[in-house]
Amino acid sequence: MIMSLQSKNRLRLIVPPLNSKVNKVLKTCKRCRQHKTKCDAYRTNPFPCSHCVKRNLNCTLEIINKPTGRVKTVDMVEKLSCEVDELKYVLSRLLERKSKLVDTLIMRGKQVQAQAQAQAQAQAQAQVQAQNRRLRRVNETEDLVERSPTPLVSEIETCIESPLESPLQDIGCETLLVQPPTTQASLSKFVLSANTKIAPVLLSHKQAQLYFTNYERHFNSYLPIFPDEFFRSTNLVEFHTENELTFWCIIITSLLNQHDQAETYKNLTEHIKSLVVAKCWLQTPRSVYIISSLLILTTWPLPNHKTQISDNLCIKYISLMKSLSLQFGLHKLEFISEFSHKTKLNVTREVNLNNRIRERIYKFVNVNSNYWLVHLGLSNNNHNGFTQDYIINKASNIDLFDSGVSSTDQYINSLLKISIIQSKLNENMSNLIGDRLTEDGLPLLPNQINTSKMINFNMFEIILNDLNKMLAEKDYESAEMEKLIQVSIAYSKLQLFVYSLSKSDISVVEYKNYVIKLINCCLSIVELMESEEEYLKLPIFYKFPVELASLTLLRVFKSPILSSVSQYQLVKNAFGKLFDKIFQHDSWHFMNFKLLKIIEKFDKLENEFIIAKQMDQAETLQNSFFLVTRMKNYLVSSLQYELIWLIYEQEKNNVENFSEKVDTSLPLDFIIDKDLQKYIKSNESILTIL
């Protein structure tokens, strides 16, 4: 912009007069000095410099005192203050720009979230409409069937199909159908159709909320891996979208105390099995909620009737849990952010609570792993077992004695300590079963094996008694937690004395002492379980002890090892209480289908047949009193396989031919009482009411 001559003449270069010879007029004007621009005031004198002319400003020169020696400190301070002011100005501009960018990103994120919610609702509505159309077709078909005297072809084909292999295949097509919602808040619906061979499950928002509340009240205390705020503040629609597997695992677990939902539970079981495959194997797990889902499925396992251990779903889930917990870095605690980058690891917004919840999840992965491997008779070392790390050692050896730890964490640490002892017990006894070698590679002699067994029996019995006294002094959050710890200790003792049922170099009197201890452990479990009204809702920490105790009592009852008829009646009465607990609801018998079949078939075996098989397995007549003769590969679970083996032998042999070969005089030296012999020959059923 060219300034007119008239306006230019009005501007002047202001040069202050010199009052002293020491003073000096600067060559640059005041404004150019402040903005650090090149000034040409001396060349344009008497007019302003070029920069001041462009801005229509008077140009002013400054006078400074000519230094006579060192530069004064005041000048340095002034220079630095000017630089600081300029830096503050630049910093304020950068901060203002940053805040604008953050606001823009937040607005964009809200827009994306709103679009995603709209798409999810549209998809849910489309699924509901498809379901309604399907139901209308079903209703039309039912009306047609009512009018037609001839059944449908599909119904005729079901009558000529081969028999089912397991009750799980006999799954109905009923779904959780609900009436259309009447309020705006309950418009959301949840649909699960992971298995295309099973009818989809439809759940209203109100039903889902009720099931979540039921889980919080009756199940969360056994597996406290969700914080309290989780059930109060969780948006079910968003949670279902982000963590579909965890959502349905909570729903199906909550059905366990709903006695009229057995068919729905069967239906959901098949869908969840397919959903686990899709979320955990076909897709890459990226959330700690996947581990939480697998923990729920291993604490309240889905029914599985396959006999092969390799087909057991919980073993696969445990192996996956262990791998994911290490991949996600759950064992790193506060350093987890340096370990995982693309994984959703937060359960709550509070940092300290997040670390505590992740630590609890990691502990329960160890607890469930130990319980399942012991229950199935597998060695922890051979099945990708955890090497005890800092968290496990600290929880079981330090935090267990810390009074400052919360009652919930005390419960978890106690359970972890018990499971570690169980794992160590099975590891020690596994080394003594079968043909084992010494450290020098030489085979152990029979007397060495027998001595080692006796040492381990006495050692672990003392350890468990001391642990019971120590844990009895703990202040747990509820009486339910305290009772569960007592059941777990009784379960550990029961495992120890089950090992004593195997062959060893002991007398009948010593063997009977172990059997009495075994029965006392079972009676302790029966007494602790008497106050439990709902067996189905209990976790494996209850169910595994009850199942082992029932099989133990059954095996003792069908043997000639006890000394009097009253002892047999005591065993029968205790077994009856456990049996009634396990099978109190007829519609839920499929949950323990395998256990029920073992009990019913073994109870029908004749005592003479069982004793004859014991004598066949014994090397001498004096060693024919051992109740478990084939304990080698399955550890504690060998008791169950002993019963199955005897059932198999009975079905393999011809009963008529066998009755001719059986020595009904029962030639066992330790049966002296005639009334006892008569009672054993009577083959009284353990399932009959006293």
Residue pairs with C-beta under 8 A, 6 or more apart in sequence:
1 54
3 53
3 56
7 56
8 47
8 53
11 47
11 48
11 52
11 53
11 56
11 57
11 58
11 59
12 46
12 47
12 48
12 58
12 59
13 29
13 41
13 44
13 45
13 46
13 47
13 48
13 49
13 58
13 59
13 60
13 61
14 58
14 59
14 60
14 61
15 25
15 45
15 61
16 25
16 60
16 61
16 62
16 63
18 25
18 63
22 65
22 66
22 68
23 63
23 64
23 65
23 66
24 63
24 64
24 65
24 66
25 61
25 62
25 63
26 33
26 61
26 62
26 63
26 64
27 39
27 41
27 42
27 61
28 39
28 41
28 61
29 39
29 41
29 48
29 49
29 52
29 59
29 60
29 61
29 62
30 60
30 61
30 62
31 51
31 52
31 57
31 59
31 60
32 38
32 39
32 41
32 49
32 51
33 39
33 62
34 82
35 51
37 51
39 49
39 51
40 49
40 50
41 48
41 49
41 59
41 61
44 50
44 53
47 53
47 59
48 57
48 58
48 59
49 59
52 58
52 59
116 241
117 237
117 238
120 237
120 241
121 188
124 188
124 189
124 190
124 191
127 189
127 191
128 189
128 191
128 202
131 191
131 200
131 202
135 177
141 152
145 151
145 152
164 170
166 305
166 306
166 593
167 305
167 590
167 593
168 266
168 269
168 270
168 303
168 305
168 590
171 198
171 263
171 266
171 267
171 270
172 263
172 266
172 267
173 198
173 199
173 267
174 199
174 263
174 264
174 267
175 199
175 200
175 201
175 202
175 264
175 267
176 201
176 202
176 203
176 207
176 264
177 202
178 189
178 202
178 203
178 204
178 206
178 207
181 187
181 204
181 205
181 206
185 205
186 204
186 205
186 206
187 205
188 204
188 205
188 236
188 237
189 202
189 203
189 204
189 205
190 202
190 203
190 204
190 205
190 208
190 236
190 240
190 247
191 200
191 201
191 202
191 203
192 200
192 201
192 203
192 248
192 268
192 271
192 272
192 275
193 200
193 201
193 271
194 271
194 272
194 274
194 275
194 278
195 270
195 271
195 273
195 274
197 270
198 267
198 270
198 271
199 267
200 271
201 264
201 267
201 268
201 271
203 251
205 236
205 237
208 236
208 240
208 247
208 251
209 236
211 250
211 251
211 254
211 255
212 231
212 234
212 236
212 250
212 251
212 254
213 231
214 254
214 257
214 258
215 231
215 250
215 253
215 254
216 231
218 254
218 257
218 534
218 537
219 253
219 254
219 256
219 300
219 537
220 226
220 231
221 477
221 478
221 480
221 481
222 299
222 484
222 538
222 539
222 541
223 295
223 296
223 299
223 364
223 539
224 360
224 408
224 411
224 412
225 292
225 295
225 347
225 357
225 360
225 361
225 364
226 292
226 347
226 357
227 347
227 348
227 353
227 357
229 348
230 347
230 348
236 247
239 246
239 247
240 247
242 287
242 289
243 287
243 289
243 293
244 275
244 279
245 272
245 275
245 276
245 279
245 280
245 289
245 290
245 293
246 289
246 290
246 292
246 293
246 296
248 268
248 271
248 272
248 275
249 272
249 292
249 293
249 296
249 297
250 296
251 268
252 265
252 268
252 269
252 272
252 302
253 296
253 300
255 261
255 264
255 265
255 268
256 265
256 300
256 534
256 536
256 537
257 534
257 536
257 537
259 585
259 587
259 588
262 585
262 587
262 588
262 590
263 587
266 590
269 302
269 303
272 297
272 302
273 302
273 313
276 293
276 294
276 297
276 317
279 285
279 290
279 293
280 290
280 294
280 320
285 324
286 342
286 343
286 344
287 343
287 344
287 345
288 328
288 330
288 343
288 344
288 345
288 346
288 347
288 358
288 361
289 344
289 347
290 324
291 321
291 324
291 325
291 328
291 330
291 361
291 365
292 361
294 317
294 318
294 320
294 321
294 324
295 321
295 361
295 364
295 365
295 368
297 313
297 314
297 317
298 314
298 317
298 318
298 321
298 368
298 372
298 540
299 364
299 368
299 539
299 540
300 537
300 539
300 540
301 313
301 314
301 540
302 313
303 590
303 591
303 593
304 311
304 312
304 313
304 314
305 593
305 594
306 312
307 594
309 315
309 376
309 378
312 376
314 372
315 372
315 376
315 378
315 383
318 365
318 368
318 369
318 372
318 373
318 383
319 383
319 384
321 365
321 368
321 369
322 365
322 369
322 384
322 386
323 384
325 331
325 361
325 362
325 365
327 340
328 336
328 339
328 340
328 343
328 345
329 335
329 336
329 339
329 340
329 345
330 336
330 358
330 359
330 361
330 362
330 365
331 362
331 389
331 390
331 391
332 338
332 339
333 355
333 358
333 359
333 391
334 355
336 345
336 355
336 358
345 354
345 358
346 354
347 353
347 354
347 357
347 358
348 354
348 357
356 409
359 391
360 409
360 412
362 391
363 391
363 392
363 395
363 412
363 413
363 416
364 412
365 386
366 386
366 392
366 416
366 419
366 420
367 412
367 415
367 416
367 419
368 540
369 380
369 385
369 386
370 380
370 419
370 420
370 422
370 423
371 419
371 422
371 540
371 541
371 544
372 540
373 379
373 380
373 383
373 385
373 423
373 426
374 422
374 423
374 426
374 495
374 544
374 635
374 636
375 540
375 544
375 548
375 636
375 637
376 634
376 637
377 633
377 634
377 635
377 636
377 637
377 638
377 641
378 635
379 385
379 426
379 427
379 430
379 635
380 423
380 426
380 427
381 427
385 423
386 392
388 420
392 416
392 420
395 412
395 413
395 416
395 417
396 413
396 416
396 417
396 420
399 405
399 409
399 413
400 410
400 413
400 414
400 417
405 413
407 475
407 476
407 477
407 481
408 477
410 474
410 475
410 476
411 476
411 477
411 481
411 484
411 485
414 471
414 474
414 485
415 484
415 485
415 488
415 541
417 467
418 467
418 485
418 488
418 489
418 492
419 488
421 460
421 463
421 464
421 467
421 492
422 491
422 492
422 495
425 456
425 460
425 492
425 495
425 496
426 495
426 635
426 636
428 456
428 460
429 453
429 456
429 499
429 635
430 635
432 444
432 449
432 452
432 453
432 456
433 502
433 631
433 632
433 635
434 632
434 633
435 443
435 444
436 443
436 444
436 449
437 443
437 444
438 444
438 448
444 452
446 505
447 505
449 504
450 504
450 505
450 506
453 499
453 504
454 504
457 496
457 499
457 500
457 514
460 496
461 493
461 496
464 489
464 492
464 493
464 496
467 489
468 486
468 489
471 485
471 489
474 482
474 485
476 482
476 485
483 528
483 531
484 541
484 542
486 524
486 528
487 525
487 528
487 529
487 541
487 542
487 545
488 541
488 545
490 521
490 524
490 525
490 528
490 545
491 525
491 544
491 545
491 548
493 517
493 521
494 518
494 521
494 522
494 525
494 545
494 548
494 549
494 552
495 548
495 636
497 514
497 517
497 518
497 521
498 518
498 548
498 552
498 628
498 636
498 639
499 631
499 635
499 636
500 511
500 514
500 517
500 518
501 514
501 515
501 518
501 555
501 626
501 627
501 628
501 631
501 639
502 626
502 628
502 629
502 631
502 638
503 623
503 626
503 628
503 629
503 631
508 622
508 625
508 669
508 670
511 561
511 625
511 626
512 561
512 562
512 563
515 556
515 561
515 562
515 627
518 552
518 556
519 553
519 556
519 567
519 570
519 571
519 574
521 549
522 549
522 552
522 553
522 574
523 574
525 545
525 546
525 549
525 578
526 549
526 574
526 577
526 578
529 542
529 546
529 577
529 578
529 581
530 577
532 538
532 542
532 581
535 542
535 543
535 546
535 581
535 582
535 584
536 585
536 588
536 591
546 578
546 581
546 582
547 582
547 592
547 595
548 636
548 639
549 578
550 575
550 578
550 579
550 582
550 595
550 599
551 595
551 598
551 599
551 639
551 640
551 643
552 639
553 571
553 572
553 574
553 575
553 578
553 686
554 575
554 599
554 602
554 603
554 643
554 686
555 627
555 628
555 639
555 642
555 643
556 562
556 571
556 627
557 568
557 571
557 572
557 575
557 686
558 602
558 603
558 605
558 607
558 610
558 686
559 607
559 610
559 611
559 614
559 627
560 607
560 611
560 625
560 666
560 668
560 670
560 671
560 676
560 680
561 625
561 627
561 670
562 568
562 571
562 676
563 673
563 676
564 673
564 676
565 675
565 676
565 679
568 679
568 684
569 690
572 684
572 686
572 690
573 690
575 686
576 686
576 687
576 689
576 690
579 599
579 687
582 592
582 595
583 589
583 592
583 596
589 596
598 640
598 643
598 644
598 647
599 687
600 687
601 647
602 643
602 646
602 647
603 685
603 686
603 687
604 685
605 646
605 647
605 650
606 683
607 680
607 681
607 683
608 662
608 663
608 664
608 666
608 681
609 646
609 650
609 658
609 662
610 646
611 624
611 666
611 668
612 662
612 663
613 646
613 649
614 624
614 625
614 626
614 627
614 629
615 621
615 624
617 624
617 626
617 629
617 630
618 624
618 626
618 629
621 667
621 668
621 669
622 669
624 668
625 668
625 670
627 642
628 638
628 639
628 642
629 642
630 638
630 641
630 642
630 645
631 638
631 639
631 642
632 638
634 640
634 641
664 681
666 677
666 680
666 681
671 677
671 680
